[in-house]
Amino acid sequence: MEKGGLGLEITELRLGLLPGSCGPSLVDKNDKKRVFSEIAEDKNSTTEEKSTQTKSQVVGWPPVCSYRKRNSFQEKDHLKKESKMYVKVSMDGAPFLRKIDLSMHKGYSDLALALEELFDCFGISEALKDADNSEQVPIYEDKDGDWMLVGDVPWEMFIESCKRLRIMKRSEAAKGFGLQLIKGFPKGFIKDVTK
Amino acid sequence: MNYFPDEVLEHVFDFVASHRDRNAVSLVCRLWHRVERLSRQRVFVGNCYALSPEILIARFPGLKSLTLKGKPHFADFNLVPHDWGGYVQPWIEALSNSRIGLEELRLKRMVVSDESLELLSRSLANFKSLVLVSCEGFTTVGLAAIAANCRFLRELDLQENEIDDHSGHWLSCFPDSCTSLISLNFACLKGEINLAALERLVARSPNLRSLRLNRAVPLETLQNILMRAPQLVDLGTGSYIHDPDSETYNKLKHTILKCKSIRNLSGFLEVAPRCLPAIYPICLNLTSLNLSYAAGIHGSELVKLIRRCAKLQRLWILDCIGDKGLEVVASTCKELQELRVFPSDVLGVGHAAVTENGLVAISAGCPKLHSLLYFCQQMTNAALIVVAKNCPNFIRFRLCILEPTKPDPVTMQPLDDGFGAIVQSCKHLRRLSLSGLLTDRVFLYIGMYAEQLEMLSVAFAGDSDKGMLYVLNGCKKLRKLEIRDCPYGDKALLTDVGKYETMRSLWMSSCEVTLGGCKTLAKEMPRLNVEIINEHDQMEIGSEEQRVEKMYLYRTLVGPRKDAPEFVWTL
């Protein structure tokens, strides 16, 4: 597992997702100015989008007015069509923070993989599976300003309330946050304490 | 006629209200023209580029209410590039420099800037009513100016606009002295709202009849508002989510009982279906119900609601209602006049939940139906023939089968006969939108029978130029024709060029017309603006045979417009 030294990937400049590639439903002010390049970009869209758009490559069809297209929410897609949910992610030891769009992920494991990629660190998904042995503790700040352990609440509830993320070193958890530790593990992680 | 003093004529003309009738009156003789124009208060301009503000102001010095439309209809479907035009600024500048005491401005598909709104608010002292439909280019800063400066404001109605929300403070800009509001609609605003300011505003507006809230207004506030405004006739809820066991919800149930005047209901942009029973008591009185943004109401909850609305005349709904749900509508809403069924899956790739069966049921149960917009999975000729027989009173018939060029699934035939039955039976038909597999034959029928047709929308239809020619020759009252993805070329375009001066506009995109054809037309008809939209720089000047991707032509008194962007060529 690579620790410490940052891989080149982290210093690589990466653009955020192309406005059009999240589907025509996620349109903010800039997108509506680029409506036509957005349609052109549809042809280069991600596979995720292609699978939902196999039929509607026709511009302006069905003839639903663009306001209605942008503002029609389907119950099940409600969360997907919300505006992007970018939150800051900090990792102890990293020189700068990153941002991640929570609405682009389907669940905790998906998020964990994304975080690992961002910081080139392995262990976050381990943390969720097997808290005892992992080096990193993913926590988040919720709407009330409290720092919470990632993974306790259902995913939908989590992305609604998460304001920022932090990947904390286990050693920090012990001293900095004053978490009560029972047998060396933060309270929230108690599962099987037969060790 | 010459023996009556002008005042008598004017008094008689007072009874002539419709724009068309007044236009006709003004053509009788010079005297009538003069009396009519001096007494005219309401003017409708269907295409803002057909004339100039100066012409309007010179002709109608008594103007009080102006309606303006900007972009072509297909701009709604992203077929017109941003920055195409339709700016209201020159109109507001001209009006503010004139002596016209404009009181009402109604705009559709226009670009409105904050600067325009501020100028309007400062220069028109008597301004009372602003209605913006499908407009863009302004922010809540412009709204704040309207709120702050229009001392006699009665109506602020924002429908389906793209508004940049900078803050919710515009509501607080209504001064305490503003007590004249009758209608306030901000449902399309996306941002937060100063709830306390909203409640205070409602409290000091005893004449408030129409209020449509946005998503940011929670149920608690709705409750408070309804307490203070039980006289509301038109209500659009914001967020309609709460715990049905809560005190607030309980209060709402009691408050709604006092709102006996509500006839129009809309909103439910977010909804907890278990809270719907609170509105049951007002359902019986409703004449208009718009649930087309209420994706959270479906299935049995939706049907339960509809069953209580026996007096509905207008219903806008999502297709998740299904054919079965439409059968409930048909058996419950005997007074129904207008029905719109929108697709819940707006990407259009899924399956609409309604078919020809739902429409047939409606036509059988609702004989007063005259306006229809129906997005569906499929349609058959047999169904359309039955619908035509059941409902001969259609004025507007817009059918959209989600899959382009889909034939009758039972017979695999084109839908020519079905639409033919509609135009033959519905002698008052003014607006028609076609879809599905269609040959030239349907246009033959339209040309033959659709004598009152004013607006026709065609997509992916027809086999040859003949189709378009049948329509241009036959439909004497045609005003707007919009065509996309059809095989019509220069022959269709150029056979009867005089026709276009009798129409407001023609749109053709992804057809077979060439640059040469359009140039010829522009040359022969100097009083038309023939505009080519040349996006992505595809076209080269000089090559006459190349196909024109998008053409929009319209009659005008003032020649090529001066605000056309680079990608619009006026030939």
Chai-1 contact restraints between the chains, C-beta under 6 A:
chainA,res_idxA,chainB,res_idxB,connection_type,confidence,min_distance_angstrom,max_distance_angstrom,comment,restraint_id
A,K33,B,H82,contact,1.0,0.0,6.0,A-B,restraint_1
A,V35,B,N78,contact,1.0,0.0,6.0,A-B,restraint_2
A,F36,B,P81,contact,1.0,0.0,6.0,A-B,restraint_3
A,F36,B,E535,contact,1.0,0.0,6.0,A-B,restraint_4
A,K55,B,V349,contact,1.0,0.0,6.0,A-B,restraint_5
A,S56,B,L347,contact,1.0,0.0,6.0,A-B,restraint_6
A,S56,B,G348,contact,1.0,0.0,6.0,A-B,restraint_7
A,S56,B,V349,contact,1.0,0.0,6.0,A-B,restraint_8
A,G60,B,F77,contact,1.0,0.0,6.0,A-B,restraint_9
A,G60,B,N78,contact,1.0,0.0,6.0,A-B,restraint_10
A,G60,B,L79,contact,1.0,0.0,6.0,A-B,restraint_11
A,P62,B,G348,contact,1.0,0.0,6.0,A-B,restraint_12
A,P62,B,C400,contact,1.0,0.0,6.0,A-B,restraint_13
A,P62,B,L402,contact,1.0,0.0,6.0,A-B,restraint_14
A,P63,B,F77,contact,1.0,0.0,6.0,A-B,restraint_15
A,V64,B,V346,contact,1.0,0.0,6.0,A-B,restraint_16
A,C65,B,D76,contact,1.0,0.0,6.0,A-B,restraint_17
A,S66,B,N78,contact,1.0,0.0,6.0,A-B,restraint_18
A,Y67,B,E160,contact,1.0,0.0,6.0,A-B,restraint_19
A,K69,B,V346,contact,1.0,0.0,6.0,A-B,restraint_20
A,S72,B,V346,contact,1.0,0.0,6.0,A-B,restraint_21
A,F73,B,A295,contact,1.0,0.0,6.0,A-B,restraint_22
A,Q74,B,A295,contact,1.0,0.0,6.0,A-B,restraint_23
A,Q74,B,S344,contact,1.0,0.0,6.0,A-B,restraint_24
A,E75,B,A295,contact,1.0,0.0,6.0,A-B,restraint_25
A,E75,B,G296,contact,1.0,0.0,6.0,A-B,restraint_26
